[in-house]
Amino acid sequence: MKHEASAVADRVTVSLGVSACVPEKNPDPKGLVAAADKALYLAKQEGRNRVKSFFELLIT
């Protein structure tokens, strides 16, 4: 999507942090959001237009 008024870039970009859980094994929604937040910050550190999962943080 064009973003001509931006001084940073001419296109809108999206970075996402993703996390998932099995509710019966881990019913803590705050932990799920915290994991997605950590993944989001990793995506932002690596640049624009990224999707990172919390699982990737665990295996690296």
RODO-2510 file (C-alpha; in nm, 4 decimals, decimal comma):
residues 60
     n   res          X          Y          Z
     1     m     0,0000     0,0000     0,0000
     2     k     0,1404     0,3394    -0,0929
     3     h     0,2197     0,5828     0,1875
     4     e     0,3329     0,8920     0,0026
     5     a     0,3009     1,1271     0,3017
     6     s     0,5558     0,9317     0,5074
     7     a     0,9058     1,0670     0,5559
     8     v     1,0296     0,7140     0,6357
     9     a     0,9126     0,5002     0,3437
    10     d     0,6819     0,5264     0,0448
    11     r     0,4950     0,2059     0,1378
    12     v     0,3185     0,0785     0,4482
    13     t     0,4946    -0,2224     0,5992
    14     v     0,3868    -0,4718     0,8635
    15     s     0,5879    -0,6631     1,1199
    16     l     0,4118    -0,9308     1,3236
    17     g     0,4868    -1,1370     1,6302
    18     v     0,2961    -1,4638     1,6550
    19     s     0,2442    -1,7093     1,9369
    20     a     0,0132    -2,0045     1,9904
    21     c    -0,0704    -2,2456     2,2676
    22     v    -0,2891    -2,5395     2,3581
    23     p    -0,5370    -2,3896     2,6071
    24     e    -0,5695    -2,7081     2,8115
    25     k    -0,1924    -2,7188     2,8675
    26     n    -0,1256    -2,3461     2,9056
    27     p    -0,4373    -2,1418     2,9862
    28     d    -0,2436    -1,8207     3,0672
    29     p    -0,3497    -1,5500     2,8172
    30     k    -0,0964    -1,3018     2,9572
    31     g     0,1845    -1,5457     2,8815
    32     l     0,0552    -1,5911     2,5284
    33     v     0,0508    -1,2145     2,4691
    34     a     0,3976    -1,1762     2,6243
    35     a     0,5358    -1,4433     2,3908
    36     a     0,3835    -1,2718     2,0862
    37     d     0,5271    -0,9405     2,2063
    38     k     0,8783    -1,0874     2,2265
    39     a     0,8397    -1,2236     1,8745
    40     l     0,7178    -0,8828     1,7527
    41     y     1,0266    -0,7092     1,8879
    42     l     1,2469    -0,9673     1,7157
    43     a     1,0642    -0,8982     1,3880
    44     k     1,1166    -0,5238     1,4309
    45     q     1,4878    -0,5720     1,5053
    46     e     1,5325    -0,7700     1,1842
    47     g     1,3681    -0,5084     0,9621
    48     r     1,0421    -0,4307     0,7900
    49     n     0,7838    -0,6742     0,6555
    50     r     0,8671    -0,9615     0,8900
    51     v     0,6704    -1,2286     1,0688
    52     k     0,8354    -1,4010     1,3637
    53     s     0,6959    -1,6701     1,5863
    54     f     0,7763    -1,7233     1,9508
    55     f     0,8741    -2,0792     1,8587
    56     e     1,1621    -1,9383     1,6509
    57     l     1,2932    -1,7671     1,9645
    58     l     1,2967    -2,0995     2,1479
    59     i     1,4932    -2,2923     1,8860
    60     t     1,7607    -2,0318     1,8095
***
